[in-house]
Amino acid sequence: MAALTDLSFMYRWFKNCNLVRNLSEKYVFITGCDSGFGNLLARQLVDRGMKVLAACLTEEGAQKLQQDTSYQLQTILLDVTKTESIKAAAQWVRDQVGEQGLWALVNNAGVGLPSGPNEWLTKEDFVKVINVNLVGLIEVTLNMLPMVKKARGRVVNMSSSGGRVAVIGGGYCVSKFGVEAFSDSIRRELHFFGVKVSIIEPGNYRTSILGQETLQSRMKKLWDRLPQETRDSYGEEYFRVYTEKLANYMQLAHPKLSDVTNSMEHAVVSRSPRVRYNPGLDVKLLYLPLAKLPTSVTDFILSRYLPRPADSV
């Protein structure tokens, strides 16, 4: 048994160290580089010597990243919810990479809000999140695929532990389940072209995905716009406890973003990238086990976290 363990460790170590050659000649396109994972990954890949094409939502974010890095990084403004913006970015990338193609597409752009109990949200709340996290990711991928196929490169999609088990209402987990399905289907299709697809499923990390406004303020706005009948069915105590528990969960967010970007980097530079990466102890010890348990058991465990509504039976 010990020998098998040693062999397994050595095999995994070899795969992790087996890097792609000529990294300095390869182009990587990353979305969502204003801050968070995308911003840090862009810097790491520049340090690797790669040619980074960083897409930012804001002019301020693009300028700051450009100033802080080298000539090997170029920026472009991109709104992944707008087709014309995506097509313009795809043409720009095509002009940059030429005949060698695009080695890696990293779909990192994402939002987390609005989130909360599903009944407290509107269709527009769901659409706002799904358009960025899922529809935008799909459209960017479809526009970049010819270049990735030309390079026989890879696609790296940002999912979440929320793409394995739905721990909160709203469009976030819905979109991440969709990212998982899209990534799985396209991975099987692109295998025949020599293109690899990896999925990143991080746990609870401290990024700007939840915006600048305080969680308590956001939840209060959701609560205040509800019809009185809905508020009465949940009760003020439910609102208070739910908000308090959600705030406590967010405070536990891990600040070490490099756990995630190191996984993303491996997916870009390794000759043997993994299909799924699960950075974060909470993913390994909580979310993945919850996703694999019988549904009734998972429902029971997660229901212990939720407060009881006023009109509960």
Backbone hydrogen bonds in HBPLUS format (Angstrom, degrees):
<---DONOR---> <-ACCEPTOR-->    atom                        ^
c    i                          cat <-CA-CA->   ^        H-A-AA   ^      H-
h    n   atom  resd res      DA  || num        DHA   H-A  angle D-A-AA Bond
n    s   type  num  typ     dist DA aas  dist angle  dist       angle   num
A0005-THR N   A0001-MET O   2.94 MM   4  6.23 153.6  2.01 147.8 155.3     1
A0006-ASP N   A0002-ALA O   2.93 MM   4  6.20 155.4  1.99 146.3 152.6     2
A0007-LEU N   A0003-ALA O   2.92 MM   4  6.19 158.3  1.97 149.5 155.3     3
A0008-SER N   A0004-LEU O   2.91 MM   4  6.09 156.7  1.97 145.7 152.3     4
A0009-PHE N   A0005-THR O   2.95 MM   4  6.18 156.6  2.01 147.1 153.2     5
A0010-MET N   A0006-ASP O   2.92 MM   4  6.15 161.5  1.95 149.7 154.7     6
A0011-TYR N   A0007-LEU O   2.89 MM   4  6.06 155.9  1.95 148.4 154.9     7
A0012-ARG N   A0008-SER O   3.02 MM   4  6.20 161.3  2.05 147.4 152.2     8
A0013-TRP N   A0009-PHE O   2.85 MM   4  6.04 156.4  1.91 149.4 156.7     9
A0014-PHE N   A0010-MET O   2.89 MM   4  6.06 157.4  1.94 145.5 151.3    10
A0015-LYS N   A0011-TYR O   3.02 MM   4  6.27 159.5  2.06 147.6 152.8    11
A0016-ASN N   A0012-ARG O   2.98 MM   4  6.19 152.9  2.05 145.6 153.1    12
A0017-CYS N   A0013-TRP O   3.04 MM   4  6.24 140.8  2.20 143.8 154.0    13
A0018-ASN N   A0014-PHE O   2.98 MM   4  5.98 117.7  2.39 141.2 156.4    14
A0019-LEU N   A0017-CYS O   3.01 MM   2  5.74 118.1  2.40 112.8  96.3    15
A0271-ARG N   A0018-ASN O   2.84 MM 253  5.83 172.4  1.84 161.0 159.8    16
A0020-VAL N   A0269-VAL O   2.77 MM 249  5.57 165.8  1.79 171.2 169.8    17
A0025-GLU N   A0022-ASN O   3.08 MM   3  5.66 161.9  2.11 115.7 121.4    18
A0026-LYS N   A0023-LEU O   3.07 MM   3  5.31 166.4  2.09 113.3 117.5    19
A0051-LYS N   A0026-LYS O   3.03 MM  25  5.97 162.3  2.07 164.9 163.8    20
A0103-TRP N   A0027-TYR O   3.05 MM  76  5.42 121.9  2.40 132.2 147.5    21
A0104-ALA N   A0027-TYR O   3.25 MM  77  6.75 151.4  2.34 148.5 154.6    22
A0028-VAL N   A0051-LYS O   2.91 MM  23  6.30 149.1  2.01 160.7 164.9    23
A0053-LEU N   A0028-VAL O   2.72 MM  25  5.88 169.2  1.73 173.1 170.5    24
A0029-PHE N   A0104-ALA O   2.89 MM  75  6.32 163.2  1.92 163.7 166.5    25
A0106-VAL N   A0029-PHE O   2.78 MM  77  6.09 169.4  1.79 168.7 169.8    26
A0030-ILE N   A0053-LEU O   2.97 MM  23  6.38 156.8  2.03 158.0 163.4    27
A0055-ALA N   A0030-ILE O   2.82 MM  25  5.97 170.8  1.83 179.7 176.5    28
A0031-THR N   A0106-VAL O   3.09 MM  75  6.49 159.8  2.14 175.9 177.0    29
A0033-CYS N   A0055-ALA O   2.96 MM  22  5.81 162.6  1.99 150.6 153.7    30
A0039-ASN N   A0035-SER O   3.39 MM   4  4.79 162.9  2.43 114.0 113.9    31
A0040-LEU N   A0036-GLY O   3.12 MM   4  6.37 168.7  2.13 158.7 161.6    32
A0041-LEU N   A0037-PHE O   2.84 MM   4  5.94 162.0  1.88 155.0 160.6    33
A0042-ALA N   A0038-GLY O   3.00 MM   4  6.10 159.2  2.05 144.6 150.0    34
A0043-ARG N   A0039-ASN O   3.28 MM   4  6.57 156.4  2.34 143.9 149.3    35
A0044-GLN N   A0040-LEU O   2.98 MM   4  6.27 156.3  2.04 149.3 156.2    36
A0045-LEU N   A0041-LEU O   2.92 MM   4  6.14 162.4  1.95 159.5 162.9    37
A0046-VAL N   A0042-ALA O   3.05 MM   4  6.23 146.3  2.17 142.4 151.5    38
A0047-ASP N   A0043-ARG O   3.01 MM   4  6.27 154.5  2.07 144.8 151.7    39
A0048-ARG N   A0044-GLN O   3.02 MM   4  6.36 128.9  2.30 133.6 147.8    40
A0050-MET N   A0045-LEU O   3.01 MM   5  5.60 152.8  2.08 165.8 157.1    41
A0049-GLY N   A0046-VAL O   2.82 MM   3  5.00 149.1  1.92 103.3 113.8    42
A0052-VAL N   A0072-GLN O   3.01 MM  20  6.30 138.9  2.19 140.3 152.3    43
A0074-GLN N   A0052-VAL O   2.92 MM  22  6.37 158.9  1.97 163.2 169.7    44
A0054-ALA N   A0074-GLN O   2.78 MM  20  6.09 159.9  1.82 167.3 168.3    45
A0076-ILE N   A0054-ALA O   2.99 MM  22  6.38 140.7  2.15 151.3 154.7    46
A0056-CYS N   A0076-ILE O   2.90 MM  20  6.25 158.6  1.95 158.4 165.5    47
A0078-LEU N   A0056-CYS O   2.79 MM  22  5.75 154.5  1.85 145.9 151.4    48
A0062-ALA N   A0058-THR O   3.12 MM   4  6.36 157.5  2.17 145.6 151.6    49
A0063-GLN N   A0059-GLU O   2.94 MM   4  6.12 164.7  1.97 153.1 156.7    50
A0064-LYS N   A0060-GLU O   3.05 MM   4  6.18 163.1  2.08 149.6 154.2    51
A0065-LEU N   A0061-GLY O   3.11 MM   4  6.21 163.2  2.14 145.9 150.3    52
A0066-GLN N   A0062-ALA O   2.97 MM   4  6.10 161.6  2.01 148.8 154.4    53
A0067-GLN N   A0063-GLN O   2.96 MM   4  6.10 158.8  2.00 148.8 154.2    54
A0068-ASP N   A0064-LYS O   3.10 MM   4  6.23 144.2  2.23 141.7 150.9    55
A0069-THR N   A0066-GLN O   3.40 MM   3  5.46 157.9  2.46 100.3 106.6    56
A0073-LEU N   A0070-SER O   3.12 MM   3  5.88 168.6  2.13 120.1 123.3    57
A0082-LYS N   A0079-ASP O   3.07 MM   3  5.74 167.8  2.08 125.7 127.5    58
A0085-SER N   A0082-LYS O   3.14 MM   3  5.37 122.4  2.49 101.4 115.2    59
A0086-ILE N   A0082-LYS O   3.09 MM   4  6.43 155.6  2.15 152.5 159.7    60
A0087-LYS N   A0083-THR O   2.91 MM   4  6.15 163.8  1.94 157.6 161.6    61
A0088-ALA N   A0084-GLU O   3.04 MM   4  6.12 154.6  2.11 139.1 146.1    62
A0089-ALA N   A0085-SER O   3.02 MM   4  6.20 155.2  2.08 142.9 149.6    63
A0090-ALA N   A0086-ILE O   2.89 MM   4  6.13 155.1  1.95 148.6 155.7    64
A0091-GLN N   A0087-LYS O   3.03 MM   4  6.27 155.0  2.10 145.9 151.7    65
A0092-TRP N   A0088-ALA O   3.01 MM   4  6.24 154.3  2.08 144.2 151.6    66
A0093-VAL N   A0089-ALA O   2.87 MM   4  6.15 159.5  1.91 152.4 157.5    67
A0094-ARG N   A0090-ALA O   2.92 MM   4  6.11 157.9  1.97 144.1 150.7    68
A0095-ASP N   A0091-GLN O   2.95 MM   4  6.21 150.8  2.04 145.7 153.0    69
A0096-GLN N   A0092-TRP O   3.07 MM   4  6.37 143.0  2.21 141.7 151.9    70
A0096-GLN N   A0093-VAL O   3.00 MM   3  5.02 121.0  2.36  95.1 110.7    71
A0097-VAL N   A0093-VAL O   2.92 MM   4  6.15 168.3  1.94 167.0 167.4    72
A0098-GLY N   A0094-ARG O   3.11 MM   4  5.83 152.5  2.19 141.2 147.6    73
A0102-LEU N   A0147-MET O   2.93 MM  45  5.07 154.7  2.00 103.9 112.2    74
A0154-ARG N   A0103-TRP O   2.83 MM  51  6.36 148.4  1.93 153.7 163.7    75
A0105-LEU N   A0154-ARG O   3.05 MM  49  6.55 154.1  2.12 153.3 161.3    76
A0156-VAL N   A0105-LEU O   2.79 MM  51  6.13 164.9  1.81 166.7 169.1    77
A0107-ASN N   A0156-VAL O   2.81 MM  49  6.15 148.5  1.91 158.9 169.6    78
A0158-MET N   A0107-ASN O   3.00 MM  51  6.00 153.5  2.07 160.6 158.4    79
A0112-GLY N   A0209-ILE O   3.29 MM  97  5.55 144.4  2.42 146.7 136.8    80
A0116-GLY N   A0169-GLY O   3.31 MM  53  5.02 166.1  2.33 111.2 114.9    81
A0120-TRP N   A0117-PRO O   2.93 MM   3  5.51 151.7  2.01 118.1 127.0    82
A0121-LEU N   A0118-ASN O   3.05 MM   3  5.44 165.1  2.07 115.2 119.7    83
A0125-ASP N   A0122-THR O   3.05 MM   3  5.14 124.3  2.37  97.2 111.4    84
A0126-PHE N   A0122-THR O   3.25 MM   4  6.71 153.9  2.32 150.2 156.0    85
A0127-VAL N   A0123-LYS O   2.91 MM   4  6.20 167.5  1.93 158.3 161.9    86
A0128-LYS N   A0124-GLU O   2.97 MM   4  6.03 156.4  2.02 145.8 151.1    87
A0130-ILE N   A0126-PHE O   2.97 MM   4  6.17 174.9  1.97 161.8 163.5    88
A0131-ASN N   A0127-VAL O   2.87 MM   4  5.72 160.3  1.91 150.4 154.5    89
A0133-ASN N   A0129-VAL O   2.96 MM   4  6.10 166.7  1.98 169.9 166.2    90
A0134-LEU N   A0130-ILE O   2.96 MM   4  5.27 155.3  2.03 134.8 141.3    91
A0135-VAL N   A0130-ILE O   3.02 MM   5  6.33 158.2  2.07 152.8 158.7    92
A0136-GLY N   A0131-ASN O   2.75 MM   5  5.64 134.2  1.95 132.4 146.4    93
A0138-ILE N   A0134-LEU O   2.89 MM   4  6.12 159.4  1.93 153.6 159.0    94
A0139-GLU N   A0135-VAL O   2.94 MM   4  6.19 167.1  1.96 153.8 156.9    95
A0140-VAL N   A0136-GLY O   2.91 MM   4  6.07 164.8  1.93 155.2 159.3    96
A0141-THR N   A0137-LEU O   3.03 MM   4  6.13 162.5  2.06 145.6 150.8    97
A0142-LEU N   A0138-ILE O   2.93 MM   4  6.19 165.2  1.95 156.8 160.2    98
A0143-ASN N   A0139-GLU O   3.13 MM   4  6.28 151.9  2.21 144.7 151.5    99
A0144-MET N   A0140-VAL O   3.03 MM   4  6.21 139.5  2.20 146.5 157.7   100
A0144-MET N   A0141-THR O   3.12 MM   3  5.16 128.2  2.41  97.5 111.1   101
A0145-LEU N   A0141-THR O   2.92 MM   4  5.85 133.9  2.14 154.7 165.2   102
A0147-MET N   A0144-MET O   3.05 MM   3  5.66 127.1  2.34 117.3 129.5   103
A0148-VAL N   A0144-MET O   3.15 MM   4  6.43 153.5  2.23 148.7 156.6   104
A0149-LYS N   A0145-LEU O   2.81 MM   4  5.95 166.5  1.82 164.9 167.3   105
A0150-LYS N   A0146-PRO O   3.14 MM   4  6.23 147.5  2.25 134.4 142.8   106
A0151-ALA N   A0147-MET O   3.30 MM   4  6.56 145.5  2.43 138.5 146.0   107
A0152-ARG N   A0148-VAL O   2.96 MM   4  5.96 113.0  2.42 136.2 154.1   108
A0153-GLY N   A0148-VAL O   3.08 MM   5  5.30 169.7  2.09 147.8 150.9   109
A0152-ARG N   A0149-LYS O   3.08 MM   3  4.78 145.6  2.20  93.7 104.3   110
A0196-LYS N   A0153-GLY O   3.11 MM  43  6.60 154.5  2.18 145.9 149.8   111
A0155-VAL N   A0196-LYS O   2.82 MM  41  6.34 150.9  1.90 154.4 164.1   112
A0198-SER N   A0155-VAL O   2.86 MM  43  6.34 159.0  1.90 160.8 167.8   113
A0157-ASN N   A0198-SER O   2.92 MM  41  6.29 167.9  1.94 163.1 161.6   114
A0200-ILE N   A0157-ASN O   2.93 MM  43  6.23 166.0  1.95 162.8 164.6   115
A0159-SER N   A0200-ILE O   2.72 MM  41  5.42 149.8  1.81 148.6 159.1   116
A0163-GLY N   A0160-SER O   2.87 MM   3  5.12 159.9  1.91 106.7 112.2   117
A0161-SER N   A0202-PRO O   2.95 MM  41  5.75 139.6  2.11 162.5 150.0   118
A0164-ARG N   A0161-SER O   3.01 MM   3  5.37 161.8  2.05 111.1 115.7   119
A0165-VAL N   A0161-SER O   3.25 MM   4  6.66 154.4  2.32 151.0 157.7   120
A0175-SER N   A0171-GLY O   2.81 MM   4  5.82 158.7  1.86 147.3 152.5   121
A0176-LYS N   A0172-TYR O   2.99 MM   4  6.28 155.0  2.06 149.9 157.3   122
A0177-PHE N   A0173-CYS O   2.88 MM   4  6.06 155.1  1.95 152.2 157.5   123
A0178-GLY N   A0174-VAL O   3.17 MM   4  6.40 149.5  2.27 139.4 147.9   124
A0179-VAL N   A0175-SER O   2.89 MM   4  6.27 143.3  2.03 142.1 152.7   125
A0180-GLU N   A0176-LYS O   3.05 MM   4  6.30 155.3  2.11 144.3 149.8   126
A0181-ALA N   A0177-PHE O   3.12 MM   4  6.44 159.0  2.17 146.1 151.0   127
A0182-PHE N   A0178-GLY O   2.87 MM   4  6.08 169.7  1.88 156.9 159.6   128
A0183-SER N   A0179-VAL O   2.88 MM   4  5.90 163.3  1.91 148.0 153.3   129
A0184-ASP N   A0180-GLU O   2.95 MM   4  6.10 158.9  1.99 148.2 153.9   130
A0185-SER N   A0181-ALA O   3.03 MM   4  6.22 167.5  2.05 152.1 155.2   131
A0186-ILE N   A0182-PHE O   2.95 MM   4  6.06 168.3  1.96 154.2 157.9   132
A0187-ARG N   A0183-SER O   2.91 MM   4  5.83 144.6  2.04 140.1 149.6   133
A0188-ARG N   A0184-ASP O   3.33 MM   4  6.55 156.4  2.39 144.4 148.5   134
A0189-GLU N   A0185-SER O   3.27 MM   4  6.55 150.4  2.36 141.5 149.6   135
A0190-LEU N   A0186-ILE O   2.88 MM   4  5.96 163.9  1.91 151.0 154.9   136
A0191-HIS N   A0187-ARG O   3.10 MM   4  6.06 127.3  2.39 138.7 149.6   137
A0193-PHE N   A0190-LEU O   2.88 MM   3  5.24 149.9  1.98 110.8 120.4   138
A0195-VAL N   A0190-LEU O   3.21 MM   5  5.31 162.3  2.24 147.3 141.9   139
A0194-GLY N   A0191-HIS O   3.16 MM   3  5.29 164.8  2.19 108.9 112.2   140
A0199-ILE N   A0275-VAL O   2.76 MM  76  6.03 150.2  1.84 143.1 152.3   141
A0277-TYR N   A0199-ILE O   2.92 MM  78  6.32 148.9  2.01 162.7 169.4   142
A0201-GLU N   A0277-TYR O   2.81 MM  76  5.87 159.9  1.85 158.0 164.8   143
A0203-GLY N   A0279-PRO O   3.21 MM  76  6.61 137.0  2.40 160.3 172.2   144
A0254-HIS N   A0204-ASN O   2.84 MM  50  6.24 164.0  1.87 146.8 141.7   145
A0206-ARG N   A0254-HIS O   2.86 MM  48  5.62 159.9  1.90 143.2 141.8   146
A0211-GLY N   A0208-SER O   2.98 MM   3  5.27 166.4  2.00 114.9 117.9   147
A0218-ARG N   A0214-THR O   3.09 MM   4  6.44 158.9  2.14 152.8 158.4   148
A0219-MET N   A0215-LEU O   2.93 MM   4  6.14 166.3  1.94 158.3 161.6   149
A0220-LYS N   A0216-GLN O   3.00 MM   4  6.10 150.1  2.09 140.7 149.1   150
A0221-LYS N   A0217-SER O   3.14 MM   4  6.40 150.7  2.23 143.9 150.6   151
A0222-LEU N   A0218-ARG O   3.16 MM   4  6.53 156.9  2.21 148.2 153.9   152
A0223-TRP N   A0219-MET O   2.94 MM   4  6.15 161.4  1.97 150.1 155.4   153
A0224-ASP N   A0220-LYS O   2.86 MM   4  5.98 163.2  1.88 152.2 156.5   154
A0225-ARG N   A0221-LYS O   3.29 MM   4  6.37 142.7  2.44 142.3 149.3   155
A0226-LEU N   A0223-TRP O   3.21 MM   3  5.53 158.4  2.26 109.0 115.5   156
A0230-THR N   A0227-PRO O   3.04 MM   3  5.40 122.4  2.38 106.2 119.6   157
A0231-ARG N   A0227-PRO O   3.10 MM   4  6.47 162.8  2.13 156.3 161.4   158
A0232-ASP N   A0228-GLN O   2.87 MM   4  6.06 158.2  1.91 151.8 157.7   159
A0233-SER N   A0229-GLU O   3.11 MM   4  6.32 146.6  2.23 138.8 147.3   160
A0234-TYR N   A0230-THR O   3.23 MM   4  6.56 143.8  2.37 146.7 155.0   161
A0235-GLY N   A0231-ARG O   2.71 MM   4  5.73 167.0  1.73 160.1 164.0   162
A0311-ASP N   A0233-SER O   3.00 MM  78  5.10 155.2  2.07 154.3 146.3   163
A0310-ALA N   A0234-TYR O   2.84 MM  76  4.95 148.8  1.94 106.4 116.7   164
A0239-PHE N   A0235-GLY O   3.28 MM   4  6.69 161.6  2.32 150.8 154.9   165
A0240-ARG N   A0236-GLU O   2.94 MM   4  6.19 161.3  1.97 151.1 156.1   166
A0241-VAL N   A0237-GLU O   2.93 MM   4  6.07 173.4  1.93 154.8 156.3   167
A0242-TYR N   A0238-TYR O   2.85 MM   4  5.82 165.2  1.87 154.0 159.2   168
A0243-THR N   A0239-PHE O   3.06 MM   4  6.03 165.7  2.08 144.7 149.0   169
A0244-GLU N   A0240-ARG O   3.01 MM   4  6.12 154.3  2.08 143.3 151.0   170
A0245-LYS N   A0241-VAL O   2.88 MM   4  6.07 163.0  1.90 154.6 158.2   171
A0246-LEU N   A0242-TYR O   2.97 MM   4  6.14 158.7  2.02 149.7 155.9   172
A0247-ALA N   A0243-THR O   2.95 MM   4  6.07 154.7  2.01 144.4 151.4   173
A0248-ASN N   A0244-GLU O   2.99 MM   4  6.22 154.5  2.06 144.9 151.9   174
A0249-TYR N   A0245-LYS O   2.98 MM   4  6.21 151.8  2.06 143.6 151.1   175
A0250-MET N   A0246-LEU O   3.00 MM   4  6.29 156.7  2.06 146.8 152.6   176
A0251-GLN N   A0247-ALA O   3.03 MM   4  6.26 144.0  2.16 143.5 153.2   177
A0252-LEU N   A0249-TYR O   3.10 MM   3  5.31 142.6  2.25 101.3 112.0   178
A0253-ALA N   A0250-MET O   3.12 MM   3  5.34 163.5  2.15 108.1 112.4   179
A0257-LEU N   A0255-PRO O   2.97 MM   2  5.87 120.4  2.34 115.2  98.7   180
A0259-ASP N   A0256-LYS O   3.24 MM   3  6.11 164.5  2.27 120.6 124.1   181
A0260-VAL N   A0257-LEU O   2.95 MM   3  5.58 132.2  2.18 115.1 125.2   182
A0261-THR N   A0257-LEU O   3.10 MM   4  6.47 166.1  2.12 150.9 154.5   183
A0262-ASN N   A0258-SER O   2.84 MM   4  5.57 148.6  1.94 137.9 144.3   184
A0263-SER N   A0260-VAL O   3.03 MM   3  5.25 122.7  2.37 101.1 115.2   185
A0264-MET N   A0260-VAL O   3.01 MM   4  6.40 155.0  2.07 149.2 156.9   186
A0265-GLU N   A0261-THR O   2.80 MM   4  5.92 154.5  1.86 142.6 149.7   187
A0266-HIS N   A0262-ASN O   2.99 MM   4  6.16 156.0  2.05 140.9 147.0   188
A0267-ALA N   A0263-SER O   3.06 MM   4  6.33 153.4  2.13 144.8 151.7   189
A0268-VAL N   A0264-MET O   3.17 MM   4  6.46 133.0  2.40 137.9 150.1   190
A0268-VAL N   A0265-GLU O   3.01 MM   3  5.07 131.8  2.25  97.5 111.1   191
A0269-VAL N   A0265-GLU O   2.91 MM   4  6.15 161.7  1.94 161.1 165.3   192
A0270-SER N   A0266-HIS O   2.94 MM   4  5.36 153.2  2.02 144.2 147.3   193
A0283-VAL N   A0280-GLY O   3.22 MM   3  5.50 132.7  2.46 101.6 112.7   194
A0284-LYS N   A0280-GLY O   3.41 MM   4  6.79 163.4  2.44 148.3 151.4   195
A0285-LEU N   A0281-LEU O   2.81 MM   4  5.87 163.0  1.84 159.3 163.8   196
A0286-LEU N   A0282-ASP O   2.93 MM   4  5.29 138.5  2.10 127.3 136.2   197
A0287-TYR N   A0282-ASP O   3.10 MM   5  6.56 156.9  2.16 148.4 154.4   198
A0288-LEU N   A0283-VAL O   2.90 MM   5  5.74 171.5  1.90 157.3 157.7   199
A0290-LEU N   A0286-LEU O   2.94 MM   4  6.08 158.0  1.99 150.7 157.9   200
A0291-ALA N   A0287-TYR O   2.91 MM   4  6.10 148.8  2.00 146.8 155.2   201
A0292-LYS N   A0288-LEU O   3.20 MM   4  6.41 132.3  2.44 141.5 153.1   202
A0292-LYS N   A0289-PRO O   3.10 MM   3  5.19 136.2  2.30  98.5 110.6   203
A0293-LEU N   A0289-PRO O   3.04 MM   4  6.20 126.4  2.34 147.7 161.1   204
A0297-VAL N   A0294-PRO O   2.94 MM   3  5.38 125.5  2.24 110.1 124.0   205
A0298-THR N   A0294-PRO O   3.05 MM   4  6.39 162.8  2.08 158.7 163.9   206
A0299-ASP N   A0295-THR O   2.82 MM   4  5.99 164.9  1.84 155.6 160.1   207
A0300-PHE N   A0296-SER O   3.05 MM   4  6.17 152.4  2.13 136.3 143.5   208
A0301-ILE N   A0297-VAL O   3.00 MM   4  6.29 163.0  2.03 153.2 157.1   209
A0302-LEU N   A0298-THR O   2.95 MM   4  6.15 174.2  1.96 160.0 161.3   210
A0303-SER N   A0299-ASP O   2.89 MM   4  5.87 145.4  2.01 141.9 151.6   211
A0304-ARG N   A0301-ILE O   3.22 MM   3  5.50 143.0  2.36 101.5 111.5   212
A0305-TYR N   A0302-LEU O   3.03 MM   3  5.39 147.9  2.14 105.4 114.9   213
A0312-SER N   A0309-PRO O   3.18 MM   3  5.17 158.4  2.23 112.1 110.8   214
